[in-house]
Structure formats: structure tokens, C-alpha cells
Amino acid sequence: MFFILIPCVAATIVATSLIFNVLVGWLRALEKAPSTTAQTVPYTIPFIKSTFSFVFNGPDFYRRASNFCQGQWPVRVDLLNDEVYLVQGQKNILSVFSNPGLTVTRAYGIVLKYCFGMDQQAVDVYVSDTSGSRHRPISSSTTPHNSRVSYHTHENLTQGLLGSGLDSTTQRFEAALYAALDKAVPSISDWKFEPDLTQFFEEHLGTALLQALCGPLLVEESPNLVRKLWQYDKLIMALAKRLPSWLIPGSYQLRDELLAMIMRWHKLATELSTAHPERKPSDQSQADPYWGSAMMRERNKMLLTIDGQDRRSVASTDLGFIWASITNVVPSTMTLSTHIFHDSTLARELRSRLQECIRPDTDGVQCNMEKLAKEPLLLSMYAETLRFGVQIHVPRCSPHQPLNLADKIIPANKLLLINTALAHTDEEVWNTRDGQYPLNTFWAQRFLVDPADPRSGPLKPSRFAKQLRTAHPDSSREEFSVQGLEGIWIPYGGGQHACPGRLLAKRVMLLTSAMLVTMFDVELLAPESALQFQSSRFGFGVRKPVAQVPFRIRRRC
């Protein structure tokens, strides 16, 4: 009986201690703090603080933080050896996005180290770059020009993905995708069974996008790269949680394999470019036969000239770029297509609307991107896909001085995070049509404004619908709108550090879904339960189906 009593007493002591710590935590949080001090999210274990719940159960932690602060953002989250600040609310988010004194390189350095294998010496350059990404450095920054990795990277990506390189990259993607789909689904009228929609998109769309960005040489030299990239994507959250290599050896081994593939590509592309200088395109917007694009070629040269960088660290940076470019837009496009083909009425309506945007021709299909980007229903579904699925943390840091936000002071050099999932499910601002279309569900028409219906549109009540009726009293046409959603609909972040690939991502999603609905009949064969979406990558990616989605597909043209 004595041996039974000991664990009972021990359990009672532990339980009492935990209850006491919980009460102390809540009392501390409820104490009247100085007016400029952000509230701290309560925790139960003093030493561990909020670390486990924040890292391992993000969705629940954010819900608790939101309930705790009751809209009084920002809030402080105490972790094992640091603290971060959570920021939500349209006014606060817009204030963060418009602040020219904030940087992202500290967060990027952490991700490059733990997720993409960059060594500490190279990471230190990112962490210590306090100059920002604008041409003129942030005042008070002493970062040398040759260490301004944020500025040089931002300029390269802006030119390649938003500037002269955008149209040519889109054209390469369109050609690669059509070739992949044409090969995957023969030109016959019979149905073809596929076991999983996710796998179909990962293989065909993922490869087409990789070729458009990096050229065929990388895929030819490493034909398993795309498959291994998706394997790696399933393991990356364990790396992000900083689990050691002895606990997850397979994740570290797979990361090293991907880095080796990229380093071989860099080496071969450099050698071929040197041996055949005549093949270098004269126009910066044209495809590069070895690097894929001028952006990737110049990016490699630029990164190798940054202080503290070497071939291994540049490979880590490119692995991060490839992962971010492919593993978010591909599942987002698949989610969009899933909702199109899940509703046969919606698929038929889109097919009818897209007749003037995408047509078959002798060389495949002819896409009019300008018309495609003006089709209201497709645009609404695109925007709703990102609202519904994107669940990332948008990081910022004020490296030189404290940040005043909503009358609260965030200390200098502390990481602050904006979560898109909370912004995209804010019941106070989003239109659910009186609960008919909850924010945890997909509503294809959420971003359509009907001038005859004041209850339409993404916001409640729809201010834009009233403006539209006033400006166009005779109009009966629904219009796509994101007006008034600044700081609310934020799938690409915002401000100076908004995702530079946002226009390419949009084109990929529109082109792919339009091409599929025009060229193919698709029938989803999964039960309704398989069409639910999970949040296993909360804070780090997009939602994906909880199970395999078998389907059958056949050519229409």
C-alpha cells in the first residue's frame, strides 16, 4: 500500500503545483500592466512558458490568445529563451506593413538555418542585416553594402518576378504545363483513373513550375528532385520545430540530398555558361538554357559575392526559394480545382465564361491572360482559395528602436508575427451572409459584389456594393472586388516585403484551373470526408486535403 501511496501523493503534489502555476499565470496576466506594455499570453509551466503550445499546437494556441486578448493586440508570447509578439487587426497590420523601419531577415535567417541547412556563419549575415530591402538603408543601420543581403535579394526577385521576367516566366510555365498535361492524359475520349489528385498536381504542376523558374537542366540532372521535394515538404515542420538530427535522421538526410542536387546544378550551369557564352540571352527577359532565367543566373552570382556566403549557403537559399515557390502555389491551385470540379454546376458555368479567354488551337491551347485576369467568378474563387487555405506567419522585426503599435511598445529586435489564418477568419469584418457561408468553409462567390444585392461582397455590410450602385445605376453585372480588404486579406503579406512571387502565383493558379476546366472533364471519386482540409502546416504553409482524392479524367479537346 505504501508503494501505491507514493505515486498518489506525488501526483497530488504535481497537480497542486500545476494549479497554483496556472492561477499565478492568470493573475499576472490580469494585473494592471503599464499602459505601454503588451499583455502576456498566460502559461502554466514557468520555465517552458508557452513554448510547447505555440510550437506544437499553433491553431489552438492562436485561438486561446485571441480569446484572451479580446481584440487588444499586440500580445506577448513568452518562449523558452525569447519572446515574440502577435499582431492582428486591420489597423495594426496596415501600420506594420507601411512601416519602413521593419525588416524580415532575422526571421529568414532562422528558417534558412533550421529548415534549409544553412551554416551559422552564413546565417549571421542575414540576422545582422538591419538595413532593410529598400535602396536607401534604414537609418541607424551600419550594415555594409556588401552584406545587405535583404536589399540585393529583394531587387533580384522583384526584377525577375514582378518586372521584365514575369511575362517570359509565365509563357514558359504555360508551355511546360500544357506539355505535361498532354502527356499525362492522352488525346482520347476514354476516362483515365488517377489514385490521388494531390499527387497528380504535385507531379505535373510542380515539375512545370520548377522548369519555368529554373530551366530543364536541373530536372534533367536530378529527375527525382520534385518527388523528393514533396517528401521533404511532409517533413519540414519537424525541422522548423528544431528537433535534433538523432530524433529525425531521415529529415536531415533528405535535406542534404536536395542540397547536393542543387549544388550539382549550380556547378554544371556555371561550367556550361562559361564554356558557351554565346548562348547567354541578350535580353534579360529571355530564358537561360542552363539557369532557366536571368533572375536565377544573376541571383547565383549576387549571393556568392555577399559576405559570409559560399556554395553550400547559396544552395540552401535556392532550396528555400524552390520550396516556397512550389509547395504553396501547387496545393493552392489543387484546392481551387477541387472546389471547381466538386460542383458540376460551377464547372459548367466557368467553362462557359472562359470560352473567350482560353481556346484550343493547333499547337495546344491559346490563353489570353489579360482576359483571364478579368473573369469575375474565377478571380473570386482564386481569392477565396487563398483566404480559405493560406495559414502562414508573416514576420517583421524592428532592429533599431522600439515599435509603438496600438499604444503598446514592442522592444527593439523582437520578432513580431501576423497570422493570415486569423485575419482571414475575422468574424467582425468578413461577410458570411448571416452565417450561411461560415469562414471555415469555401464560398466561391464570396468576393463577388452584386450592385443589386447589398448583402454581397467579401465585407459586411458591403460598402462597395452601395458605391457600385451609385456609380453604375444600370449595371447588373457582378464584379470581383478586394476593395477595403487591405490588412484583412493578406495571403502574400504586404508592404515593401510582400511576396515578390504574388503575380506569378496568381497567373499559375488562374492558368492551371482555366486549362483544366477547358481541356478536361474531371470527376472526383472521393467521399465527402476526404474533401476536408487539414492545418498540419499552420504558420508555415497552406491547408491540404486530409486524405487521398481519387478521380477520373478525360480529354474534352
N, C-alpha and C positions, 0 to 999 in steps of 0.2 A: 504494500500500500504506500510505503514511503517513496518508492520509485515512481509510483503513479502521481503522487502529490507534488513532487519536484517540478515536472513539466507543467502541471496545472498552475502552481504558484508563479513559475517563470512566465507562463502565458499571461497570467493576470497582471504581472508587473509590466510586461511589454505593452499589453493593451492599455493599461492605465497611462503609461508614458506616452503612447501614441495619442490618446485622447487629450492629454494635457498639452502636447505639442500642437495638436490641431487647434485647441482653444486659444493657446498663446498666439499662434499664427493669425487666426482671425481677429483677435483683439488688437494685435499690432497693426493689421491692415485697416481696422476700423478706427484706430486712434486718429485724432485730428493731426494730420501731417501738415508741414509747412505748405502754404498755398502754391508754391512753385515746384513741389515735389510730386512726381507721379506716384499713383498708388501701386503697391506691390501685390501681385497675384499671390494669394495665400498658399503655403505649402505645409506639409506635415512633418517632414524629416529635416532637421536643421542643417546637417552637413550636406546632404544630397540636394536639398531645396526642391526646385521644380524640374530638375534635370530629366529624370526618367519620364515623367508625364509629358513634358514638352517634346522630347526626342522620340519617344516610342508610341505616343498616342496623341498625335497632333490635332486631329479633328475634335476629339473630346476636350483637349486642353483649351483650344480656342473657344469652344462653346462655353466652357466654365469661365474663362477670362472675360468673355463678352457679358455673361450674366453677372459676373462680379462687378465690373466697372460701370454697367448701366449706361453705356454711351459716353462715359467720361474718359476718352482716350487722350493721350497715350497711357499705357500701363507698363510697369516694370516687371520683368521676369528674372528672378534670381536663379542662376545656374551654379554648377559645382565650383567653377573658378572664374566666373564672369557674370555679366548681366546683359540682357537685351531688352529693347523697348518695342512694344507692339503698338502700331499706329493704324487706326481705322477712322472712318468718317470722311465724307466727301471734302469738307473744308480742310481737314488736316492733310489728306492725301494730296490735294492740289497744292497746298503750302509746301509739302515735301518735294513734289515734282518740279516746282518752279524755283526752288532754292538753288542758286548757282554755286553755293559753297559746299555741296554734298558730293561724296564720291562713292564708288562701288568696288574699288579694287581690293579693299580689305576682305570683303565677302568673297570675291572671286579668287583671291589667293588661298583662302581656306578650302574652297571647293576644289581648286586645282591640286592642292596637296593631298587631300584625303580621298577624293573621287578619281582623280586622273593621274596620280602618281608623280607629281612634280616634287623635286627635292627642295629642301628647306632654303638653300641659298637662292634659288630662283624665286621661290615663294616670297622671300623677304623683299624682293624688288617690288612685287605687287602690293604687299602690305604697307611698305614705306612710301609708296607713291601717293602723295597727298595733294597733287597738283590739279586733279580733275581731268576731264576729257575735252575741255574747250581749248582753243588756240592760245588764249591767254590764261596762264596758270592762276589757280586760286591764290588770292593774296595771303601772305604769311607762309606760303609753301616754299621750301628750299630744295625741292626735288630737281636734280639736274635734268637738262633737256634729254639726255641720252637714257635717262631712267624713267621718262614719262610714258610708261607702258600703256596707261589708260588712254592718253591722247592719241598716241600713234596707232593703237589697235582700233580705236573708235573711228579715226579718219579712214583707215583702210576698209573697214566694214561698211562705213557709210557710202564710200565711193563704189564699192563692189555690189552692195545690196540695195541701196537707195538711189544711187547715181547712174553713171553710164553703164554699169554692169547688169542692171536689173533686167532690161529687155532681152539681152542675149542669154542670160541665165534662164529666163522664162521659156525662151524658144528651145533651148537645149533640153529643158525638163519636159516640155510638151512632146518633143520628138522621141525622147527616151521612154516616156510613159506610153505613148501610142505603140511603140515597138514592143514593149514588154507585154501590154495587154493583147496585142495582135498575136503574139507568140503563145500567150497563156490560154487564150480562148480561140480555137480555130474558126475559120470562116465557114461554119456550117450551122444549120438550124437546130441541131440536137442539143439537149441540155447537157451540161457538164457539172458533175458533183464536185464540190470542194469541202474539205472537212472543217475549215475554220476561216472565217472572214478576217480575223486579226492576222493570221499567218499569211493569207493572200496579200493583204495590204503591206505587211512588213517586207515581204519578198519583192513584190513588183514595184510598189510605190517607193519603198525605201531605196532600192537599187537605182531607180530612175533619178531620184533626188540626189543621191550620192554622186552619180555620174555627172549630173548637171553642175554640181558645185566643184567637184574635184577631178572630173575627167575620167576617161575609161582606163587609164593606166593603173590607177590604184585598184580598181576592181579586177583587172586582168592579172595583176601581180598577186593579189590576195582575194581569190574568189570566195573565200569563206568569211570575209570581213563583215558583210551585212548580217549573216546568220549569227556570228559571234557577237556583233554589236547588240543584237536583240537579247542574246543570252546575258550579256553584261548589263543591259538595262534592267533585267529582273533582279540583279544582284547589287545594283548601285546604292540602294538605300542602306544596305548593311555597311558599305564603305562610308556613306555620308554620316552614319551614326558612330563612326570612328572605332568600329570593332577591330581588334588586332588580327594580324595575319594567321596566328596559330588557331584562331577560332573560326575563321572563314578563309582557309588557304585557297580554295577554288576561285574566289572573287579576285584575289591578288594575282593569281596565276593567269586568269583570263585577261585582266587588265594589262599585264606585261606582254601577253601575246598580241593584243591590239596595238600597244605602243611599238612593238617590234615591226608590225606590218606597216605602220605609218612611217617609222624611221627608214625602212627599206624603200618606201615610195619616195620620200624626200631625197634620199641618196640617188636613186635611179633618175628621178626627174631632174635633179641638178646636173648629173652627168650628161644626160641626153640634151638638156638645154645648152650646155657648154659645147657639146660636140656638134650640135646643129643649130647655131644661132640664126640661120636663115629661116627657121621655122617659127621663130618668135613673131607673133602677130604685130603688125604695125599699129593697129587700132586697139586701144586698151579694152574696148568692149567686146572684142572677139575672143573666141575660145582659144585656150592654150593647149597644144597637143599633149603636154606632159603634166601640167599642173591643173588643167581644167579651165582656169580663168586667170586673168591678170591679177585679180584680187588674191588668189591663193599663192601665186608666184611671188608677188611683191610682199605679201604677208610673211612668207618664209624668210626672205631677205631681211625685212624690217626687224622681225623678232630676234634674229641671230645677232643683230647689232645692238640690241638692248643690253645694258649692263647686267651681268649675272646669269644670262641665258646661254644655253648650249643646245645641241641637237636633241637631247633627251627632253629638256624642258619645252622646247618648241613642239615636239611630238605630243607632249601632254596637253599643250594648249590646243593643238589641232584635234586631238581626241575629244576634248571638251567641246570644241566648235562643231565637230561632226555629230557627236551625241546630241547636243542641244538643237541642232538643225533638223535632225531626222526623227528622234524619238518622241518629240512633242507634236510636230505637224502631221506625222503619219497616223497616229491613233486619233488625232482630232479629225482628220479627213475621213477616217473609217467611221467615227461616231456620226459625222454628218451623213455619210452614205447609209449607215444603218437606219437612221431615222427616215431617210428618204424612202428606202425600199421596205421598211416596216409598214408603211402606209401606202397601199397601191394607188389610192386616190391622189395622194400628194405626188407620187412619182409621175402619174399621168399628167397632172397639172404642170409640173416642172418641165416635163418633156415637151408639152405644147408651148410653154413660154419660151423655151430655149431654141426653138426652131430657127430663129433669126440670128442666134448667137453662135451656134456650132452646127456644122453641116458636113456630111460625108463628101469626100471628093476622091479623085483617082489615087492620090498619094496617102489616103487615110481619112483624116477629118480636118476641117478648116475651122479654127476657133477665132472668133472676134472678141479679143479680150476687153476692148472698150465697151462693147455692148453687154458682155457677160457681167462686167463690173457695175452695171446699172440695173440688173434684173432684181426687182424688189424682194420677191419671195426667196430667191436663192441667197441674197445678201442677209435677209432676216434669219435664215437657217444657219448661215455661216456665223453671224454674231451670236445667235443663241447657243450654238455648239461651243463657242469659246466661253460664254457666260456659264453654261452648264458644266463644262469639263475642266477648265484650267484652274488648278489649285496650287499655285506657286507662291513662295515668299519673294517679295520684291525688296531687295536690301538697299540701304543707304547708310552713310556714316558722315558725321561732321568732324573732320580730323583736327581742326584748329581751334574751334571755340564751341562753347555750349550752344545748343539749339533750343530756341524758345518756340514751343509748339502748344497751342491752346492754353497759354499761360502756365505751362509746365516747362521745366528746364531739364533737357536731356544732356548729360555731361558730354564733353568733347571725346571723340574717338570711341564712342559706344555704338554698337550695331543696332539699327532700328529696322524692323520688318513690317511690311504691308502685305497682308494676305489677300489674294484675289478671291478666294472662296467666300470669305466673309463679306467682301464688298459686293460680290455677285449674288448674295442671298440676303441682302438687307431688306427686310420686310417693310421698312419705313419708306423706301423710295421706289422699289420695283413694283410694276403692275402685275398682279395675279388675277385680275378680273374678279375681284371679290372672292378669292380663294379657288376659283375654277381651275386655274393653272398654277399650282404651287411652285415655288422656286427650286424645289428639288426634283422637278420634272422638266421635260423638254417640251416647249411650246413653239412650234415652227413660226407662228405669226407674231411672236412677242415684240419684234422690232418693226412691225408694220403700223403705220399711222393712217387711219381712215378718216378723211375730213368730215365724214358724216357720223362718226362714232367717237364721242369724247372719251369713251372708256377704252379706246385702243391706244397702242403705243407702249413703249417699254416703261415709262414712268407713270406714276399715279398721283393725281389725275393727269391726263395727257395735255400738258400745256401746249405742246407742238400742234396737236390736232386743232385746237382753237385758233392758233396762228395760221395754220394751213387753210382753214375755212375762211378766215378773213382775207388772206392773200389770194386764194383761188376759190371764190364762192361757187363757181360752176363745176369744180373738179370733183369727180367721183373716184379717181384713181388712188389706190393705196400707195403710200410712199415709205421707203425704208428710211429709218432715222436713228441716229445715235446722238441727236441734239440734246444737250443738257446732261449727258452721261459722263462728262469729264470728271475723273476721280471716282466714278461709280463702276463703269465698265472698263476694266483695266487689264485685259489679258496680256498685253505687251508692256506693262509698266507705264511709264510716262515721263515727260520732260526730256532733258538732254540725254538721259540714259535709257530712253525707251528702246525696246528691242529693234536693232537695225534690220533684222530679217522680217519685219512685220508685213511689208508689202509682198515679198516673195511668198511668205507663208499664206497670205490671203489668196494670191494667184494660184498656188498649188492646190488649195482647198477648192476653189471655185472651178478650176480647170478639170481636176480629177472627178469631182462629183458630176459636172456637166458632161464630161466624156463618158462616164459610166452610164448615166441615165439615158444618154442619146444612143450609145452603141450597143447596150445590152439590156436584156431582161434579167432581173435578179430576184430570186425568191429565197427568203430566209427560212430555214427549216428548224430553227431553234425554238424551244418553248419560251414563253414569256419570261420565265425566271432567269433564263440565260441572257436576256436583254437588259438586265440591271447592270449598273456601273459601280465599280468599287473605287476606294480612295487610298489604296495602299501606298501611293507615292505623294501623299498630302504634303504640300510645301515644296515639292520637287518635280512636279510634272502634271500630267492630266489623267482624268479618270478613264478606266478601260472596262470592257465587259467582264463580268465575274466568271464567265465560263466560255468555252468554245461556242462559236456560232456557225454551225454548218449551213451551207447554202448551195443552190444550184444556179448556173448562169448560162446564158446562150446569147449568140450574136443577133443583133437586130439589123446591123448594116456593116 
